[in-house]
Amino acid sequence: MLLRLANLSLLLLFPVAWFAPLLHAGLLPIFGLSEISIISGLQSLWETDPALALLVTFLAIFAPYLKTIGLALIQFGYLRRKTLPALEILGKLAMADVFLIALYVVIVKGAGHVTVQTGWGLYLFTACVLASIAISHLTRRR
């Protein structure tokens, strides 16, 4: 029952993480910092690089949400447990998005006059992805 509740809570937490500030970025701290969320980042990315935007949209939004829905269907007996390995792959793909964000922070911090600070949304999104992986693992053990 606790695993079901934890998994269902991810259906609410993931959308919060998508709109939460991942990063605060700006040219110099004196000019102020702009908040960047997954959604605002995707909006900008769709304008400049649609192929990369499609990949990031899948990794950040569809993969974790489909995995969470799939796990709920397994937990409530509407989907066979044989699909669990495929769902676990979706969770690992979502973790790739966290890696891409971290890589972005490292690259931008290396550029001279750019200031980047991580926001609480990055930690929330990472926690959601890691919780989803843990819930998947515990569901398989049961």
C-alpha positions as CSV (number, residue, x, y, z in Angstrom):
1,M,0.0,0.0,0.0
2,L,2.9,2.4,0.8
3,L,4.5,1.7,-2.5
4,R,1.3,2.5,-4.3
5,L,0.9,5.7,-2.5
6,A,4.5,6.7,-3.1
7,N,4.1,6.0,-6.8
8,L,0.8,7.8,-7.1
9,S,2.4,10.9,-5.4
10,L,4.9,11.0,-8.2
11,L,2.0,11.7,-10.6
12,L,1.6,15.0,-8.7
13,L,5.3,15.7,-8.0
14,F,6.6,15.3,-11.5
15,P,4.5,18.2,-12.9
16,V,5.5,20.4,-10.0
17,A,9.2,19.6,-10.9
18,W,8.6,20.5,-14.5
19,F,7.6,24.0,-13.6
20,A,9.9,24.5,-10.7
21,P,13.1,26.5,-11.2
22,L,16.0,24.2,-12.2
23,L,18.5,26.9,-12.7
24,H,19.0,30.6,-12.1
25,A,21.2,31.9,-14.9
26,G,22.4,35.3,-16.1
27,L,25.2,37.1,-17.8
28,L,26.6,38.7,-14.6
29,P,25.0,38.6,-11.2
30,I,24.5,42.4,-11.2
31,F,22.1,42.0,-14.2
32,G,19.8,39.6,-12.3
33,L,19.3,36.0,-12.9
34,S,16.5,34.4,-15.0
35,E,14.7,31.3,-13.7
36,I,14.9,28.3,-16.0
37,S,12.5,25.4,-15.6
38,I,12.1,22.2,-17.6
39,I,9.1,23.7,-19.4
40,S,10.7,27.1,-20.1
41,G,13.8,25.4,-21.2
42,L,11.8,23.2,-23.6
43,Q,10.0,26.2,-25.0
44,S,13.3,27.9,-25.8
45,L,14.7,24.7,-27.2
46,W,11.7,24.1,-29.5
47,E,12.5,27.4,-31.2
48,T,16.2,26.7,-31.8
49,D,16.7,22.9,-32.1
50,P,13.5,20.9,-32.5
51,A,15.3,17.5,-32.7
52,L,17.0,18.1,-29.4
53,A,13.8,19.5,-27.9
54,L,12.0,16.3,-28.9
55,L,14.6,14.2,-27.2
56,V,14.6,16.2,-24.0
57,T,10.8,16.3,-24.0
58,F,10.8,12.5,-24.1
59,L,13.5,12.2,-21.4
60,A,12.1,14.8,-19.0
61,I,8.3,14.5,-19.4
62,F,7.1,11.4,-21.2
63,A,9.6,8.7,-19.9
64,P,9.2,9.4,-16.2
65,Y,5.4,9.9,-16.4
66,L,4.8,6.8,-18.5
67,K,6.9,4.8,-16.1
68,T,4.9,6.0,-13.1
69,I,1.6,5.3,-14.8
70,G,2.9,1.8,-15.9
71,L,4.1,1.0,-12.3
72,A,0.6,2.1,-11.0
73,L,-1.0,-0.3,-13.5
74,I,1.2,-3.1,-12.3
75,Q,0.6,-2.3,-8.7
76,F,-3.1,-2.3,-9.1
77,G,-3.1,-5.5,-11.2
78,Y,-4.0,-4.0,-14.6
79,L,-0.7,-4.7,-16.3
80,R,1.4,-7.8,-16.2
81,R,4.7,-7.8,-14.2
82,K,6.5,-8.9,-17.4
83,T,6.5,-5.2,-18.5
84,L,8.5,-4.1,-15.5
85,P,11.9,-4.3,-17.2
86,A,10.7,-2.0,-20.0
87,L,9.4,0.4,-17.4
88,E,12.7,0.4,-15.6
89,I,14.4,1.4,-18.8
90,L,12.1,4.4,-19.0
91,G,13.2,5.4,-15.5
92,K,16.9,5.2,-16.5
93,L,16.2,7.3,-19.5
94,A,14.6,10.0,-17.3
95,M,17.9,9.9,-15.2
96,A,19.7,10.8,-18.5
97,D,17.8,14.1,-18.4
98,V,19.2,14.9,-15.0
99,F,22.7,14.2,-16.4
100,L,22.0,16.6,-19.3
101,I,21.0,19.4,-16.9
102,A,24.1,18.8,-14.7
103,L,26.3,18.8,-17.8
104,Y,24.7,22.1,-18.9
105,V,25.5,23.6,-15.5
106,V,29.2,22.5,-15.7
107,I,29.6,23.8,-19.2
108,V,28.0,27.2,-18.6
109,K,29.9,27.7,-15.3
110,G,33.1,27.2,-17.3
111,A,32.2,30.1,-19.6
112,G,33.6,33.3,-18.2
113,H,30.9,35.9,-17.4
114,V,27.9,33.6,-17.0
115,T,26.4,32.9,-13.6
116,V,24.5,29.7,-13.0
117,Q,22.9,28.6,-9.7
118,T,21.0,25.4,-9.2
119,G,17.4,25.8,-8.1
120,W,15.2,23.7,-5.9
121,G,13.4,22.2,-8.9
122,L,16.6,20.4,-10.0
123,Y,16.7,18.6,-6.6
124,L,12.9,17.9,-6.8
125,F,13.2,16.4,-10.3
126,T,16.2,14.3,-9.3
127,A,14.5,13.1,-6.2
128,C,11.4,12.1,-8.2
129,V,13.4,10.2,-10.7
130,L,15.4,8.4,-8.0
131,A,12.2,7.6,-6.1
132,S,10.7,6.2,-9.2
133,I,13.7,3.9,-9.7
134,A,13.5,2.8,-6.1
135,I,9.8,2.2,-6.2
136,S,10.3,0.2,-9.4
137,H,13.0,-1.9,-7.7
138,L,10.9,-2.5,-4.6
139,T,7.9,-3.4,-6.8
140,R,9.9,-6.0,-8.6
141,R,11.0,-7.6,-5.3
142,R,7.4,-7.9,-4.1
